């Protein structure tokens, strides 16, 4: 058995420490052998050592710059690290070198996560043409259209997403965003109520709770708004500082309004 063969066998057996040992030794003995570097990069990736994997893929690409799978692997690692500015060029390079069906999805989700709708939407539209009933694609198209302030178009797309997966809450929240941004406060509340009644395992998020609160506030439903603002403050955990400040101010104001009106202040 060669060292590379032993390393590959160890990978198959998920003995990544042994695989690293064999493959690192193979690289030392034959630094010009690209196969050893590629397998070493793979084992670093599989054993959750992303920085070492990136270094190994870069060393491989220094000698083999046109090997598209290495670029894709690097893009995936950067994506998982939340480094969209580094992931996108790797995915773009892979798509240029050896186009694959996965390139549109890789780039669509990377640009969507980076909130770059102009780059994401053309790829999402191509994905939709191939997979017209893909919930994730419809959801991302809706999110990107909201970012572009094309709220009416987003509305239709997100309704389709809900139709595809009525028990998943994400599209409801994004649809509520579209309604709120069109100042359709009653419909915002209706969408969120529908989400709670229809979706499964709905865990109230700070954002959906804040949307509920501010929409009820705009509608003059003071008791409901107060309850929702308090719920939002209880779960926001300091992650929405501007909205939390606004919520605290509205809790004070609504409490005073209700007291002045002689109405019971909900706790």
Residue pairs with C-beta under 8 A, 6 or more apart in sequence:
1 9
2 26
3 22
3 23
3 25
3 26
3 29
3 36
4 22
4 23
4 26
4 33
4 35
4 36
4 39
6 18
6 22
7 19
7 20
7 22
7 23
7 26
7 36
7 39
7 40
7 43
8 19
8 39
10 16
10 18
10 19
10 22
11 19
11 39
11 42
11 43
11 46
16 43
16 46
16 47
17 47
19 39
19 43
20 40
20 43
20 44
20 47
23 36
23 39
23 40
23 43
24 40
26 33
26 36
26 39
26 40
27 33
27 36
27 37
27 40
30 36
32 63
34 60
34 63
34 64
37 56
37 59
37 60
37 63
38 57
38 60
38 67
38 70
40 56
41 53
41 56
41 57
41 59
41 60
41 70
41 73
42 53
42 73
44 50
44 52
44 53
44 56
45 53
45 73
45 77
50 77
50 80
50 81
53 73
53 77
54 74
54 77
54 78
57 70
57 73
57 74
58 74
60 67
60 70
61 67
61 70
61 71
61 74
64 70
66 97
67 97
68 93
68 94
68 97
68 98
68 100
69 94
71 90
71 91
71 93
71 94
71 97
72 90
72 91
72 94
72 100
72 102
72 106
74 90
75 87
75 88
75 90
75 91
75 94
75 106
75 110
76 87
76 106
78 84
78 86
78 87
78 90
79 87
79 106
79 109
79 110
79 113
84 110
84 111
84 113
84 114
85 114
87 110
88 107
88 110
88 111
88 114
88 119
91 103
91 106
91 107
91 110
92 107
94 100
94 103
94 106
95 103
95 106
95 107
101 130
104 123
104 124
104 126
104 127
105 123
105 127
107 119
107 120
107 123
108 120
108 123
108 124
108 127
108 137
108 140
109 140
111 117
111 119
111 120
111 123
112 120
112 124
112 140
112 143
112 144
115 147
117 144
117 145
117 147
117 148
118 148
120 140
120 144
121 141
121 144
121 145
121 148
124 137
124 140
124 141
124 144
125 141
127 134
127 137
128 134
128 137
128 138
128 141
131 137
133 164
134 164
135 161
135 164
135 165
135 168
135 171
138 157
138 158
138 160
138 161
138 164
138 171
139 158
139 161
139 170
139 171
139 174
141 154
141 157
142 154
142 157
142 158
142 161
142 171
142 174
142 175
142 178
143 154
143 174
145 151
145 153
145 154
145 157
146 154
146 174
146 177
146 178
146 181
149 181
151 178
151 181
151 182
152 182
154 174
154 175
154 178
155 175
155 178
155 179
158 171
158 174
158 175
158 178
159 175
161 171
161 174
162 171
162 172
162 175
165 171
166 198
166 199
167 198
167 199
167 200
168 199
168 200
169 195
169 199
169 201
169 202
169 208
172 191
172 192
172 194
172 195
172 198
172 199
173 192
173 195
173 205
173 207
173 208
173 211
175 191
176 188
176 191
176 192
176 195
176 208
176 211
176 215
177 211
179 185
179 187
179 188
179 191
180 188
180 211
180 214
180 215
183 218
185 215
185 216
185 218
185 219
186 215
186 219
188 211
188 212
188 215
189 212
189 215
189 216
189 219
192 208
192 211
192 212
192 215
195 202
195 208
196 202
204 231
204 235
205 235
206 232
206 235
206 236
206 237
206 239
206 240
206 243
207 240
209 228
209 231
209 232
209 235
210 228
210 229
210 232
210 236
210 240
210 243
210 247
212 228
213 225
213 228
213 229
213 231
213 232
213 247
213 250
214 225
216 224
216 225
216 228
217 225
217 229
217 250
217 254
222 254
222 257
222 258
222 263
223 258
223 263
223 266
225 250
225 254
226 250
226 251
226 254
226 255
226 258
226 265
226 266
227 266
229 247
229 250
229 251
229 254
230 251
232 240
232 243
232 244
232 247
233 244
233 247
233 248
233 251
236 243
236 244
236 247
238 244
255 265
258 264
258 265
259 265
